[in-house]
């Protein structure tokens, strides 16, 4: 139940100027740096970029832990590679 609160932290919809509405967005990994990763948010309606987000190593670990809970189980060996 508390997971719903966590999902509010990540942007699931952003305002798109082309669609002139708040649209669901798709997160795409744009750039990987040693200490952070930069994600691009693409509008699911017109596929244009509506925002970017920097994820630090700490945030990434938290996001991965949460994603692992939500997704199907992945063998640990696959994560290492
Ligand atoms: Zn759009």
PDB file of the backbone (N, CA, C, O) and the ligand in Angstrom, with CONECT records:
HET     ZN  A 101       1
ATOM      1  N   UNK A   1       0.823  -1.195   0.000  1.00  0.00           N
ATOM      2  CA  UNK A   1       0.000   0.000   0.000  1.00  0.00           C
ATOM      3  C   UNK A   1       0.865   1.256   0.000  1.00  0.00           C
ATOM      4  O   UNK A   1       0.540   2.250  -0.649  1.00  0.00           O
ATOM      5  N   UNK A   2       1.977   1.192   0.742  1.00  0.00           N
ATOM      6  CA  UNK A   2       2.858   2.354   0.772  1.00  0.00           C
ATOM      7  C   UNK A   2       3.597   2.526  -0.559  1.00  0.00           C
ATOM      8  O   UNK A   2       4.198   3.573  -0.800  1.00  0.00           O
ATOM      9  N   UNK A   3       3.556   1.523  -1.411  1.00  0.00           N
ATOM     10  CA  UNK A   3       4.251   1.637  -2.699  1.00  0.00           C
ATOM     11  C   UNK A   3       3.635   2.725  -3.568  1.00  0.00           C
ATOM     12  O   UNK A   3       4.336   3.345  -4.368  1.00  0.00           O
ATOM     13  N   UNK A   4       2.368   2.961  -3.427  1.00  0.00           N
ATOM     14  CA  UNK A   4       1.735   3.993  -4.239  1.00  0.00           C
ATOM     15  C   UNK A   4       2.315   5.362  -3.944  1.00  0.00           C
ATOM     16  O   UNK A   4       2.431   6.199  -4.839  1.00  0.00           O
ATOM     17  N   UNK A   5       2.676   5.587  -2.711  1.00  0.00           N
ATOM     18  CA  UNK A   5       3.280   6.871  -2.352  1.00  0.00           C
ATOM     19  C   UNK A   5       4.636   7.022  -3.031  1.00  0.00           C
ATOM     20  O   UNK A   5       4.992   8.109  -3.485  1.00  0.00           O
ATOM     21  N   UNK A   6       5.377   5.947  -3.095  1.00  0.00           N
ATOM     22  CA  UNK A   6       6.688   6.014  -3.720  1.00  0.00           C
ATOM     23  C   UNK A   6       6.587   6.348  -5.200  1.00  0.00           C
ATOM     24  O   UNK A   6       7.436   7.053  -5.746  1.00  0.00           O
ATOM     25  N   UNK A   7       5.562   5.847  -5.835  1.00  0.00           N
ATOM     26  CA  UNK A   7       5.445   6.067  -7.274  1.00  0.00           C
ATOM     27  C   UNK A   7       5.203   7.530  -7.602  1.00  0.00           C
ATOM     28  O   UNK A   7       5.443   7.962  -8.729  1.00  0.00           O
ATOM     29  N   UNK A   8       4.738   8.286  -6.640  1.00  0.00           N
ATOM     30  CA  UNK A   8       4.542   9.704  -6.894  1.00  0.00           C
ATOM     31  C   UNK A   8       5.866  10.443  -7.073  1.00  0.00           C
ATOM     32  O   UNK A   8       5.900  11.532  -7.646  1.00  0.00           O
ATOM     33  N   UNK A   9       6.940   9.858  -6.588  1.00  0.00           N
ATOM     34  CA  UNK A   9       8.236  10.510  -6.721  1.00  0.00           C
ATOM     35  C   UNK A   9       8.742  10.470  -8.157  1.00  0.00           C
ATOM     36  O   UNK A   9       9.381  11.417  -8.616  1.00  0.00           O
ATOM     37  N   UNK A  10       8.464   9.397  -8.860  1.00  0.00           N
ATOM     38  CA  UNK A  10       8.901   9.321 -10.245  1.00  0.00           C
ATOM     39  C   UNK A  10       7.805   9.873 -11.137  1.00  0.00           C
ATOM     40  O   UNK A  10       6.618   9.646 -10.901  1.00  0.00           O
ATOM     41  N   UNK A  11       8.213  10.594 -12.155  1.00  0.00           N
ATOM     42  CA  UNK A  11       7.243  11.225 -13.037  1.00  0.00           C
ATOM     43  C   UNK A  11       6.604  10.170 -13.921  1.00  0.00           C
ATOM     44  O   UNK A  11       7.289   9.530 -14.718  1.00  0.00           O
ATOM     45  N   UNK A  12       5.320   9.986 -13.790  1.00  0.00           N
ATOM     46  CA  UNK A  12       4.632   9.041 -14.668  1.00  0.00           C
ATOM     47  C   UNK A  12       3.906   9.785 -15.777  1.00  0.00           C
ATOM     48  O   UNK A  12       3.577   9.204 -16.811  1.00  0.00           O
ATOM     49  N   UNK A  13       3.652  11.091 -15.557  1.00  0.00           N
ATOM     50  CA  UNK A  13       3.076  11.879 -16.634  1.00  0.00           C
ATOM     51  C   UNK A  13       3.595  13.310 -16.537  1.00  0.00           C
ATOM     52  O   UNK A  13       3.712  13.871 -15.447  1.00  0.00           O
ATOM     53  N   UNK A  14       3.899  13.878 -17.673  1.00  0.00           N
ATOM     54  CA  UNK A  14       4.421  15.240 -17.738  1.00  0.00           C
ATOM     55  C   UNK A  14       3.634  16.016 -18.788  1.00  0.00           C
ATOM     56  O   UNK A  14       3.012  15.450 -19.687  1.00  0.00           O
ATOM     57  N   UNK A  15       3.689  17.329 -18.634  1.00  0.00           N
ATOM     58  CA  UNK A  15       2.993  18.159 -19.624  1.00  0.00           C
ATOM     59  C   UNK A  15       3.746  18.133 -20.951  1.00  0.00           C
ATOM     60  O   UNK A  15       4.953  18.371 -20.994  1.00  0.00           O
ATOM     61  N   UNK A  16       3.039  17.849 -22.007  1.00  0.00           N
ATOM     62  CA  UNK A  16       3.634  17.827 -23.343  1.00  0.00           C
ATOM     63  C   UNK A  16       3.111  19.023 -24.125  1.00  0.00           C
ATOM     64  O   UNK A  16       1.901  19.231 -24.221  1.00  0.00           O
ATOM     65  N   UNK A  17       4.023  19.805 -24.682  1.00  0.00           N
ATOM     66  CA  UNK A  17       3.593  21.007 -25.413  1.00  0.00           C
ATOM     67  C   UNK A  17       2.925  20.662 -26.735  1.00  0.00           C
ATOM     68  O   UNK A  17       2.026  21.372 -27.187  1.00  0.00           O
ATOM     69  N   UNK A  18       3.359  19.582 -27.348  1.00  0.00           N
ATOM     70  CA  UNK A  18       2.747  19.198 -28.627  1.00  0.00           C
ATOM     71  C   UNK A  18       1.331  18.693 -28.414  1.00  0.00           C
ATOM     72  O   UNK A  18       0.416  19.051 -29.156  1.00  0.00           O
ATOM     73  N   UNK A  19       1.155  17.858 -27.395  1.00  0.00           N
ATOM     74  CA  UNK A  19      -0.177  17.299 -27.137  1.00  0.00           C
ATOM     75  C   UNK A  19      -1.033  18.266 -26.332  1.00  0.00           C
ATOM     76  O   UNK A  19      -2.248  18.099 -26.232  1.00  0.00           O
ATOM     77  N   UNK A  20      -0.383  19.286 -25.756  1.00  0.00           N
ATOM     78  CA  UNK A  20      -1.082  20.281 -24.928  1.00  0.00           C
ATOM     79  C   UNK A  20      -1.870  19.616 -23.800  1.00  0.00           C
ATOM     80  O   UNK A  20      -3.005  19.990 -23.506  1.00  0.00           O
ATOM     81  N   UNK A  21      -1.247  18.638 -23.187  1.00  0.00           N
ATOM     82  CA  UNK A  21      -1.882  17.941 -22.071  1.00  0.00           C
ATOM     83  C   UNK A  21      -0.804  17.210 -21.278  1.00  0.00           C
ATOM     84  O   UNK A  21       0.304  16.990 -21.767  1.00  0.00           O
ATOM     85  N   UNK A  22      -1.143  16.843 -20.068  1.00  0.00           N
ATOM     86  CA  UNK A  22      -0.236  16.000 -19.284  1.00  0.00           C
ATOM     87  C   UNK A  22      -0.337  14.587 -19.831  1.00  0.00           C
ATOM     88  O   UNK A  22      -1.393  13.956 -19.789  1.00  0.00           O
ATOM     89  N   UNK A  23       0.791  14.104 -20.346  1.00  0.00           N
ATOM     90  CA  UNK A  23       0.771  12.802 -21.013  1.00  0.00           C
ATOM     91  C   UNK A  23       1.602  11.796 -20.243  1.00  0.00           C
ATOM     92  O   UNK A  23       2.576  12.165 -19.586  1.00  0.00           O
ATOM     93  N   UNK A  24       1.230  10.535 -20.317  1.00  0.00           N
ATOM     94  CA  UNK A  24       2.102   9.497 -19.745  1.00  0.00           C
ATOM     95  C   UNK A  24       3.440   9.509 -20.462  1.00  0.00           C
ATOM     96  O   UNK A  24       3.487   9.692 -21.678  1.00  0.00           O
ATOM     97  N   UNK A  25       4.509   9.319 -19.739  1.00  0.00           N
ATOM     98  CA  UNK A  25       5.823   9.384 -20.362  1.00  0.00           C
ATOM     99  C   UNK A  25       6.534   8.045 -20.254  1.00  0.00           C
ATOM    100  O   UNK A  25       6.255   7.218 -19.387  1.00  0.00           O
ATOM    101  N   UNK A  26       7.455   7.879 -21.170  1.00  0.00           N
ATOM    102  CA  UNK A  26       8.295   6.691 -21.194  1.00  0.00           C
ATOM    103  C   UNK A  26       9.703   7.128 -20.815  1.00  0.00           C
ATOM    104  O   UNK A  26      10.215   8.113 -21.346  1.00  0.00           O
ATOM    105  N   UNK A  27      10.319   6.405 -19.909  1.00  0.00           N
ATOM    106  CA  UNK A  27      11.654   6.770 -19.448  1.00  0.00           C
ATOM    107  C   UNK A  27      12.686   6.066 -20.311  1.00  0.00           C
ATOM    108  O   UNK A  27      12.619   4.854 -20.520  1.00  0.00           O
ATOM    109  N   UNK A  28      13.645   6.843 -20.810  1.00  0.00           N
ATOM    110  CA  UNK A  28      14.678   6.258 -21.658  1.00  0.00           C
ATOM    111  C   UNK A  28      16.041   6.651 -21.131  1.00  0.00           C
ATOM    112  O   UNK A  28      16.280   7.820 -20.826  1.00  0.00           O
ATOM    113  N   UNK A  29      16.932   5.689 -21.022  1.00  0.00           N
ATOM    114  CA  UNK A  29      18.279   5.979 -20.549  1.00  0.00           C
ATOM    115  C   UNK A  29      19.044   6.725 -21.624  1.00  0.00           C
ATOM    116  O   UNK A  29      19.214   6.236 -22.742  1.00  0.00           O
ATOM    117  N   UNK A  30      19.507   7.928 -21.265  1.00  0.00           N
ATOM    118  CA  UNK A  30      20.140   8.790 -22.256  1.00  0.00           C
ATOM    119  C   UNK A  30      21.658   8.734 -22.160  1.00  0.00           C
ATOM    120  O   UNK A  30      22.354   8.642 -23.171  1.00  0.00           O
ATOM    121  N   UNK A  31      22.160   8.791 -20.936  1.00  0.00           N
ATOM    122  CA  UNK A  31      23.599   8.913 -20.750  1.00  0.00           C
ATOM    123  C   UNK A  31      24.008   8.257 -19.433  1.00  0.00           C
ATOM    124  O   UNK A  31      23.347   8.433 -18.409  1.00  0.00           O
ATOM    125  N   UNK A  32      25.092   7.507 -19.469  1.00  0.00           N
ATOM    126  CA  UNK A  32      25.591   6.877 -18.249  1.00  0.00           C
ATOM    127  C   UNK A  32      26.908   7.525 -17.858  1.00  0.00           C
ATOM    128  O   UNK A  32      27.865   7.504 -18.632  1.00  0.00           O
ATOM    129  N   UNK A  33      26.963   8.097 -16.670  1.00  0.00           N
ATOM    130  CA  UNK A  33      28.170   8.702 -16.151  1.00  0.00           C
ATOM    131  C   UNK A  33      28.627   7.891 -14.945  1.00  0.00           C
ATOM    132  O   UNK A  33      27.846   7.115 -14.393  1.00  0.00           O
ATOM    133  N   UNK A  34      29.887   8.059 -14.526  1.00  0.00           N
ATOM    134  CA  UNK A  34      30.390   7.244 -13.408  1.00  0.00           C
ATOM    135  C   UNK A  34      29.539   7.363 -12.142  1.00  0.00           C
ATOM    136  O   UNK A  34      29.359   6.382 -11.421  1.00  0.00           O
ATOM    137  N   UNK A  35      29.019   8.556 -11.872  1.00  0.00           N
ATOM    138  CA  UNK A  35      28.283   8.735 -10.616  1.00  0.00           C
ATOM    139  C   UNK A  35      26.796   8.951 -10.806  1.00  0.00           C
ATOM    140  O   UNK A  35      26.049   9.041  -9.832  1.00  0.00           O
ATOM    141  N   UNK A  36      26.363   9.035 -12.045  1.00  0.00           N
ATOM    142  CA  UNK A  36      24.926   9.234 -12.254  1.00  0.00           C
ATOM    143  C   UNK A  36      24.519   8.838 -13.668  1.00  0.00           C
ATOM    144  O   UNK A  36      25.350   8.644 -14.555  1.00  0.00           O
ATOM    145  N   UNK A  37      23.217   8.728 -13.836  1.00  0.00           N
ATOM    146  CA  UNK A  37      22.667   8.423 -15.152  1.00  0.00           C
ATOM    147  C   UNK A  37      21.632   9.480 -15.496  1.00  0.00           C
ATOM    148  O   UNK A  37      20.935   9.994 -14.621  1.00  0.00           O
ATOM    149  N   UNK A  38      21.541   9.795 -16.766  1.00  0.00           N
ATOM    150  CA  UNK A  38      20.579  10.802 -17.199  1.00  0.00           C
ATOM    151  C   UNK A  38      19.505  10.118 -18.032  1.00  0.00           C
ATOM    152  O   UNK A  38      19.782   9.403 -18.995  1.00  0.00           O
ATOM    153  N   UNK A  39      18.279  10.366 -17.624  1.00  0.00           N
ATOM    154  CA  UNK A  39      17.139   9.762 -18.310  1.00  0.00           C
ATOM    155  C   UNK A  39      16.369  10.821 -19.078  1.00  0.00           C
ATOM    156  O   UNK A  39      16.276  11.978 -18.667  1.00  0.00           O
ATOM    157  N   UNK A  40      15.831  10.397 -20.183  1.00  0.00           N
ATOM    158  CA  UNK A  40      15.018  11.246 -21.028  1.00  0.00           C
ATOM    159  C   UNK A  40      13.573  10.782 -20.891  1.00  0.00           C
ATOM    160  O   UNK A  40      13.295   9.583 -20.878  1.00  0.00           O
ATOM    161  N   UNK A  41      12.663  11.733 -20.789  1.00  0.00           N
ATOM    162  CA  UNK A  41      11.246  11.370 -20.728  1.00  0.00           C
ATOM    163  C   UNK A  41      10.594  11.655 -22.060  1.00  0.00           C
ATOM    164  O   UNK A  41      10.587  12.788 -22.541  1.00  0.00           O
ATOM    165  N   UNK A  42      10.044  10.603 -22.648  1.00  0.00           N
ATOM    166  CA  UNK A  42       9.397  10.742 -23.947  1.00  0.00           C
ATOM    167  C   UNK A  42       7.894  10.628 -23.788  1.00  0.00           C
ATOM    168  O   UNK A  42       7.392   9.732 -23.108  1.00  0.00           O
ATOM    169  N   UNK A  43       7.180  11.550 -24.426  1.00  0.00           N
ATOM    170  CA  UNK A  43       5.724  11.508 -24.431  1.00  0.00           C
ATOM    171  C   UNK A  43       5.268  10.245 -25.157  1.00  0.00           C
ATOM    172  O   UNK A  43       5.746   9.941 -26.250  1.00  0.00           O
ATOM    173  N   UNK A  44       4.343   9.515 -24.544  1.00  0.00           N
ATOM    174  CA  UNK A  44       3.871   8.289 -25.206  1.00  0.00           C
ATOM    175  C   UNK A  44       2.902   8.602 -26.337  1.00  0.00           C
ATOM    176  O   UNK A  44       2.566   7.727 -27.135  1.00  0.00           O
ATOM    177  N   UNK A  45       2.449   9.867 -26.404  1.00  0.00           N
ATOM    178  CA  UNK A  45       1.519  10.228 -27.461  1.00  0.00           C
ATOM    179  C   UNK A  45       2.216  10.604 -28.754  1.00  0.00           C
ATOM    180  O   UNK A  45       1.818  10.164 -29.832  1.00  0.00           O
ATOM    181  N   UNK A  46       3.280  11.437 -28.645  1.00  0.00           N
ATOM    182  CA  UNK A  46       3.934  11.919 -29.864  1.00  0.00           C
ATOM    183  C   UNK A  46       5.424  11.600 -29.869  1.00  0.00           C
ATOM    184  O   UNK A  46       6.119  11.946 -30.825  1.00  0.00           O
ATOM    185  N   UNK A  47       5.930  10.950 -28.830  1.00  0.00           N
ATOM    186  CA  UNK A  47       7.318  10.495 -28.752  1.00  0.00           C
ATOM    187  C   UNK A  47       8.327  11.634 -28.699  1.00  0.00           C
ATOM    188  O   UNK A  47       9.513  11.408 -28.938  1.00  0.00           O
ATOM    189  N   UNK A  48       7.885  12.851 -28.393  1.00  0.00           N
ATOM    190  CA  UNK A  48       8.855  13.929 -28.260  1.00  0.00           C
ATOM    191  C   UNK A  48       9.340  13.996 -26.811  1.00  0.00           C
ATOM    192  O   UNK A  48       8.644  13.572 -25.888  1.00  0.00           O
ATOM    193  N   UNK A  49      10.551  14.537 -26.629  1.00  0.00           N
ATOM    194  CA  UNK A  49      11.125  14.616 -25.293  1.00  0.00           C
ATOM    195  C   UNK A  49      10.429  15.711 -24.496  1.00  0.00           C
ATOM    196  O   UNK A  49      10.332  16.850 -24.953  1.00  0.00           O
ATOM    197  N   UNK A  50       9.945  15.371 -23.308  1.00  0.00           N
ATOM    198  CA  UNK A  50       9.248  16.357 -22.497  1.00  0.00           C
ATOM    199  C   UNK A  50       9.995  16.653 -21.207  1.00  0.00           C
ATOM    200  O   UNK A  50       9.536  17.464 -20.403  1.00  0.00           O
ATOM    201  N   UNK A  51      11.133  16.013 -20.996  1.00  0.00           N
ATOM    202  CA  UNK A  51      11.881  16.311 -19.783  1.00  0.00           C
ATOM    203  C   UNK A  51      13.034  15.346 -19.596  1.00  0.00           C
ATOM    204  O   UNK A  51      13.115  14.303 -20.245  1.00  0.00           O
ATOM    205  N   UNK A  52      13.930  15.727 -18.684  1.00  0.00           N
ATOM    206  CA  UNK A  52      15.064  14.867 -18.376  1.00  0.00           C
ATOM    207  C   UNK A  52      15.236  14.775 -16.877  1.00  0.00           C
ATOM    208  O   UNK A  52      14.766  15.631 -16.127  1.00  0.00           O
ATOM    209  N   UNK A  53      15.912  13.733 -16.454  1.00  0.00           N
ATOM    210  CA  UNK A  53      16.115  13.550 -15.034  1.00  0.00           C
ATOM    211  C   UNK A  53      17.491  12.949 -14.801  1.00  0.00           C
ATOM    212  O   UNK A  53      17.912  12.047 -15.525  1.00  0.00           O
ATOM    213  N   UNK A  54      18.187  13.449 -13.793  1.00  0.00           N
ATOM    214  CA  UNK A  54      19.462  12.865 -13.405  1.00  0.00           C
ATOM    215  C   UNK A  54      19.229  11.942 -12.229  1.00  0.00           C
ATOM    216  O   UNK A  54      18.548  12.297 -11.267  1.00  0.00           O
ATOM    217  N   UNK A  55      19.794  10.770 -12.313  1.00  0.00           N
ATOM    218  CA  UNK A  55      19.658   9.809 -11.233  1.00  0.00           C
ATOM    219  C   UNK A  55      21.044   9.517 -10.688  1.00  0.00           C
ATOM    220  O   UNK A  55      21.911   9.015 -11.404  1.00  0.00           O
ATOM    221  N   UNK A  56      21.245   9.833  -9.418  1.00  0.00           N
ATOM    222  CA  UNK A  56      22.537   9.554  -8.805  1.00  0.00           C
ATOM    223  C   UNK A  56      22.622   8.081  -8.452  1.00  0.00           C
ATOM    224  O   UNK A  56      21.622   7.364  -8.479  1.00  0.00           O
ATOM    225  N   UNK A  57      23.826   7.637  -8.121  1.00  0.00           N
ATOM    226  CA  UNK A  57      24.032   6.218  -7.830  1.00  0.00           C
ATOM    227  C   UNK A  57      23.129   5.750  -6.695  1.00  0.00           C
ATOM    228  O   UNK A  57      22.591   4.644  -6.745  1.00  0.00           O
ATOM    229  N   UNK A  58      22.963   6.573  -5.689  1.00  0.00           N
ATOM    230  CA  UNK A  58      22.125   6.196  -4.557  1.00  0.00           C
ATOM    231  C   UNK A  58      20.673   6.057  -4.951  1.00  0.00           C
ATOM    232  O   UNK A  58      19.999   5.106  -4.556  1.00  0.00           O
ATOM    233  N   UNK A  59      20.195   7.009  -5.730  1.00  0.00           N
ATOM    234  CA  UNK A  59      18.807   6.960  -6.181  1.00  0.00           C
ATOM    235  C   UNK A  59      18.579   5.743  -7.067  1.00  0.00           C
ATOM    236  O   UNK A  59      17.530   5.101  -7.019  1.00  0.00           O
ATOM    237  N   UNK A  60      19.587   5.444  -7.876  1.00  0.00           N
ATOM    238  CA  UNK A  60      19.461   4.340  -8.811  1.00  0.00           C
ATOM    239  C   UNK A  60      19.301   3.014  -8.068  1.00  0.00           C
ATOM    240  O   UNK A  60      18.496   2.161  -8.444  1.00  0.00           O
ATOM    241  N   UNK A  61      20.092   2.867  -7.003  1.00  0.00           N
ATOM    242  CA  UNK A  61      20.004   1.637  -6.236  1.00  0.00           C
ATOM    243  C   UNK A  61      18.614   1.482  -5.630  1.00  0.00           C
ATOM    244  O   UNK A  61      18.067   0.381  -5.577  1.00  0.00           O
ATOM    245  N   UNK A  62      18.054   2.592  -5.178  1.00  0.00           N
ATOM    246  CA  UNK A  62      16.725   2.543  -4.589  1.00  0.00           C
ATOM    247  C   UNK A  62      15.677   2.211  -5.654  1.00  0.00           C
ATOM    248  O   UNK A  62      14.764   1.417  -5.430  1.00  0.00           O
ATOM    249  N   UNK A  63      15.838   2.838  -6.808  1.00  0.00           N
ATOM    250  CA  UNK A  63      14.886   2.600  -7.892  1.00  0.00           C
ATOM    251  C   UNK A  63      14.964   1.149  -8.351  1.00  0.00           C
ATOM    252  O   UNK A  63      13.943   0.525  -8.641  1.00  0.00           O
ATOM    253  N   UNK A  64      16.173   0.624  -8.413  1.00  0.00           N
ATOM    254  CA  UNK A  64      16.327  -0.770  -8.835  1.00  0.00           C
ATOM    255  C   UNK A  64      15.686  -1.709  -7.835  1.00  0.00           C
ATOM    256  O   UNK A  64      15.047  -2.693  -8.207  1.00  0.00           O
ATOM    257  N   UNK A  65      15.862  -1.394  -6.564  1.00  0.00           N
ATOM    258  CA  UNK A  65      15.277  -2.247  -5.534  1.00  0.00           C
ATOM    259  C   UNK A  65      13.768  -2.246  -5.648  1.00  0.00           C
ATOM    260  O   UNK A  65      13.119  -3.274  -5.454  1.00  0.00           O
ATOM    261  N   UNK A  66      13.215  -1.090  -5.962  1.00  0.00           N
ATOM    262  CA  UNK A  66      11.766  -0.987  -6.085  1.00  0.00           C
ATOM    263  C   UNK A  66      11.287  -1.665  -7.360  1.00  0.00           C
ATOM    264  O   UNK A  66      10.251  -2.329  -7.368  1.00  0.00           O
ATOM    265  N   UNK A  67      12.047  -1.496  -8.435  1.00  0.00           N
ATOM    266  CA  UNK A  67      11.666  -2.101  -9.712  1.00  0.00           C
ATOM    267  C   UNK A  67      11.726  -3.619  -9.607  1.00  0.00           C
ATOM    268  O   UNK A  67      10.904  -4.330 -10.186  1.00  0.00           O
ATOM    269  N   UNK A  68      12.713  -4.102  -8.860  1.00  0.00           N
ATOM    270  CA  UNK A  68      12.863  -5.541  -8.727  1.00  0.00           C
ATOM    271  C   UNK A  68      11.633  -6.127  -8.034  1.00  0.00           C
ATOM    272  O   UNK A  68      11.206  -7.245  -8.323  1.00  0.00           O
ATOM    273  N   UNK A  69      11.079  -5.340  -7.113  1.00  0.00           N
ATOM    274  CA  UNK A  69       9.908  -5.825  -6.397  1.00  0.00           C
ATOM    275  C   UNK A  69       8.702  -5.892  -7.327  1.00  0.00           C
ATOM    276  O   UNK A  69       7.853  -6.776  -7.212  1.00  0.00           O
ATOM    277  N   UNK A  70       8.651  -4.934  -8.254  1.00  0.00           N
ATOM    278  CA  UNK A  70       7.481  -4.828  -9.103  1.00  0.00           C
ATOM    279  C   UNK A  70       7.538  -5.805 -10.265  1.00  0.00           C
ATOM    280  O   UNK A  70       6.525  -6.383 -10.657  1.00  0.00           O
ATOM    281  N   UNK A  71       8.740  -5.981 -10.811  1.00  0.00           N
ATOM    282  CA  UNK A  71       8.872  -6.809 -12.004  1.00  0.00           C
ATOM    283  C   UNK A  71       8.917  -8.294 -11.667  1.00  0.00           C
ATOM    284  O   UNK A  71       8.957  -8.688 -10.502  1.00  0.00           O
ATOM    285  N   UNK A  72       8.909  -9.096 -12.709  1.00  0.00           N
ATOM    286  CA  UNK A  72       9.114 -10.525 -12.517  1.00  0.00           C
ATOM    287  C   UNK A  72      10.505 -10.750 -11.957  1.00  0.00           C
ATOM    288  O   UNK A  72      11.402  -9.926 -12.135  1.00  0.00           O
ATOM    289  N   UNK A  73      10.669 -11.828 -11.305  1.00  0.00           N
ATOM    290  CA  UNK A  73      11.965 -12.113 -10.702  1.00  0.00           C
ATOM    291  C   UNK A  73      13.009 -12.374 -11.780  1.00  0.00           C
ATOM    292  O   UNK A  73      12.768 -13.114 -12.733  1.00  0.00           O
ATOM    293  N   UNK A  74      14.163 -11.756 -11.611  1.00  0.00           N
ATOM    294  CA  UNK A  74      15.268 -11.964 -12.531  1.00  0.00           C
ATOM    295  C   UNK A  74      16.389 -12.638 -11.756  1.00  0.00           C
ATOM    296  O   UNK A  74      16.740 -12.198 -10.661  1.00  0.00           O
ATOM    297  N   UNK A  75      16.955 -13.705 -12.317  1.00  0.00           N
ATOM    298  CA  UNK A  75      18.063 -14.369 -11.614  1.00  0.00           C
ATOM    299  C   UNK A  75      19.197 -13.400 -11.337  1.00  0.00           C
ATOM    300  O   UNK A  75      19.520 -12.569 -12.186  1.00  0.00           O
ATOM    301  N   UNK A  76      19.797 -13.490 -10.180  1.00  0.00           N
ATOM    302  CA  UNK A  76      20.850 -12.554  -9.765  1.00  0.00           C
ATOM    303  C   UNK A  76      22.010 -12.561 -10.743  1.00  0.00           C
ATOM    304  O   UNK A  76      22.667 -11.536 -10.926  1.00  0.00           O
ATOM    305  N   UNK A  77      22.272 -13.685 -11.368  1.00  0.00           N
ATOM    306  CA  UNK A  77      23.417 -13.761 -12.275  1.00  0.00           C
ATOM    307  C   UNK A  77      23.232 -12.819 -13.472  1.00  0.00           C
ATOM    308  O   UNK A  77      24.206 -12.273 -13.991  1.00  0.00           O
ATOM    309  N   UNK A  78      22.014 -12.636 -13.897  1.00  0.00           N
ATOM    310  CA  UNK A  78      21.784 -11.775 -15.050  1.00  0.00           C
ATOM    311  C   UNK A  78      21.984 -10.306 -14.699  1.00  0.00           C
ATOM    312  O   UNK A  78      22.360  -9.503 -15.553  1.00  0.00           O
ATOM    313  N   UNK A  79      21.735  -9.962 -13.455  1.00  0.00           N
ATOM    314  CA  UNK A  79      21.912  -8.575 -13.046  1.00  0.00           C
ATOM    315  C   UNK A  79      23.392  -8.206 -13.021  1.00  0.00           C
ATOM    316  O   UNK A  79      23.765  -7.081 -13.354  1.00  0.00           O
ATOM    317  N   UNK A  80      24.217  -9.147 -12.631  1.00  0.00           N
ATOM    318  CA  UNK A  80      25.648  -8.846 -12.513  1.00  0.00           C
ATOM    319  C   UNK A  80      26.260  -8.505 -13.856  1.00  0.00           C
ATOM    320  O   UNK A  80      27.189  -7.700 -13.922  1.00  0.00           O
ATOM    321  N   UNK A  81      25.761  -9.099 -14.926  1.00  0.00           N
ATOM    322  CA  UNK A  81      26.388  -8.844 -16.208  1.00  0.00           C
ATOM    323  C   UNK A  81      25.701  -7.746 -16.911  1.00  0.00           C
ATOM    324  O   UNK A  81      26.092  -7.383 -18.021  1.00  0.00           O
TER     325      UNK A  81
HETATM  326 ZN    ZN A 101       3.077  14.598 -26.819  1.00  0.00          ZN
END
